[in-house]
Amino acid sequence: MTRRLVAASVAVLMGGAVTPSAQQPTFSAKRESVRVDVLVTDRGKVVTGLGAGDFDVRDNGVSQAIDLVSFQQIPLNVFLALDTSASVSGERLTDLQTAGHALLDRLAQDDRSALLTFSHMVRLREGLTGATARVRQALTGVQPLGDTALVDGAYTAIMLDPLDGGRNLLLVFSDGLDTASWLTPERVLDSAKRSDFVVYGVSSRGPEESKFLEDLTELTGGTTLKIESTRDLSATFLKILDEFRQRYLISYSPTGVPAGGWHRLDVRVKGRRVTVKSRAGYQAGA
Amino acid sequence: MQVCVKRRSLWLGAVLSLALSSSAAGQQTSQGEEVSPRITRLERWLSAIASHRPGAVDDSVWLINSWNQEQLRLVWVDVSSIVSLVREPDVQLFYVSEPQTRPTGPTRPVSPVATNRSTQVLYTVGELRRLRAIAKTVSPTGKAGPENDILKRGAMLHADIAIMTPVDSRGGASDIRPGPGGLVLFMNDGQQLGLQEVVSHWNMGRRLLDRVRPVDTKNGMKTVPNPAGDEDVRRWYVGGCAYMTRVRNIELSHFTRALELFPNDPDVLFFAASAHEAFAGVRMQAVMRSIKAPRDVSFGVRDEDAELRLAEQLYKHAIERNPNYLEARIRLGRVLGLRGRHKEAVDQLRQGQTATEPVLQFYAHLFLGGELEALGNGAEARQSYERAAALAPTAQSPLLGLSRLAEQAGDRVAARELIARVLNLPPIEPERADPWWVYEVVQARAVDGLLADVRQRISRLPE
């Protein structure tokens, strides 16, 4: 999204399409689209079968005309960012690897996956690939060690956005407590505003420890799932993948809003009392 | 990481039980000429400290390591009596004051004379006769001075036990009874792993050194100790602080006592400051928030803000005492930054940049990058991060900082290239090293030299 929006704002400025009355440049009639990943649920159950006419998308409070709504049609880019610090050892590691393999098994043929691990050290074990076996092999070879740099790991993963128009799921697992990152949560959350990723978090600690992960997932339209035991990991990973597949991908061309800055998004389903989850907004013009 | 404490609220009961057990021991051995196991143990301890080679894992280490808390406490009581007998041969009454175990704040100076916290130690006639004989052996001339060597050698042996033997090899202990023991909190990666009662040989060393009185001490009665006036004691404390920092096994009482004895020593101030800086970190704070421990146990760790405030005060005091203490300036800069005082942080870090040691230069540049970024000075922040990256080419932290700066500035291509550099770093240590990863312990990098120094000084003392 970020790159597309950068291109859009530059085109506006170069073309001088600034309305005389506006304090800031606004999007012209010829502009690129914003994509928003949306999950619609009704009392916990995913709502399917909705079309463009069912959604009301407001960009900074301005209602937008939706160009397209797609559902389950675009291949997924699934990034696993897994905590492999010393606290994730023994059964926890086994459970984590089992869960990772279960998720990889459920990927569709056109889906791609990647594996990044973080302890105090951030490592890309396998880059984005359609060869699931390679990711599986990399996951099997992981060994726990050291402290936890969750924030550094999340930032690194966010910067791996393939920019290929695919749907990007970033699944972050951690025991929730960052003990080693250099980057601060505030700065990484700021960067996440310019990312296309929908981040889902899985945390195996108590509520106070996973604030960053909660903020990150909330900002990007995902969810943080807290588990009591890593024995629940496989089911949790699969639930996330299944849920992500059932999200709508809405695109629209912003009109009537400034070209730059933070755009607050508000997505609703017309005439229905359902729960809609999408990213909180996007950063344009950066 | 470990933190060691003793419970506080049970203190009164503990002192009372000390008095009762001493009396009971006296009655059991009231036959006068009967061989007292207590004094025999004291003699074995004296023999062990005489034969121990500082820094060696010898028989003395293993023998004393096997003793339990109560046995060691009695040794400490009896060594105190020997010290009293050397300094005042006519003394008839013996008192002992258990060191205060408050994690913070001043404690009452330990004195062999009676205080409202002291307890009389009762000996049989036979035990007292043997103690006097031992005192005569310690100081054949009857002059004070040699007893200090006993105390220092003893403290060195106990420090070596603490350093060179595993915790689970120690004798039995109870945190609610008097003596050199306490609770050790084991933690890893911000999670509590366990809570265990263990003998603290550092505690035993501190107890012994609290009796030291340099012969040139001018003030006070000759029975009043003055450990603060002894250079060996100071070095023992500094070495202990460095060791505990390096192995992340912090006995807060050690740092607190060091500050009480040497409140203006830059090294003591520096290590105490860095301990509080570490206590402010998420690793310790998370454990403290979720700790599972008896209700009357206090580890003396404050909340993040209070710990940072304390660290700031101590670093500043260290710098006042030694304005060229650049490492203290760098760490003070980080603390100020964490407290949101970025301009003050930059001032300190800019001075810290002049450090000659590369690892200190790295920290100064890395932290300066972060602080300048916080102040919105992206160009200078980038320069600082680049300098840090040049100093430590396999460090991920400055590259992440640079990437984040580029990303924020809208240069996503550069941001991604920098991430690619991170991901192309060597995959394993030690080929891949980032000084940021060892920031909590790097201040103790001279620990081997510090310990060798104090061991050498003490090995030169007469046996």
Interface residues (C-beta under 8 A of the other chain):
Chain A: T2 R3 V6 S85 A86 S87 H120 M121 V122 R123 L124 G146 D147 T148 D152 Y155 T156 M159 L160 D175 L177 D178 T179 A180 W182 L183 T184 R187 V188 D190 S191 R194 G206 E208 E209 A286
Chain B: N188 D189 G190 Q191 G281 V282 R283 A286 R289 S290 L366 G370 E373 Q396 S397 L400 G401 S403 R404 E407 Q408 G410 R412 A415 R416 I419 V422 L423 P427 E429 R432 D434 W436 W437
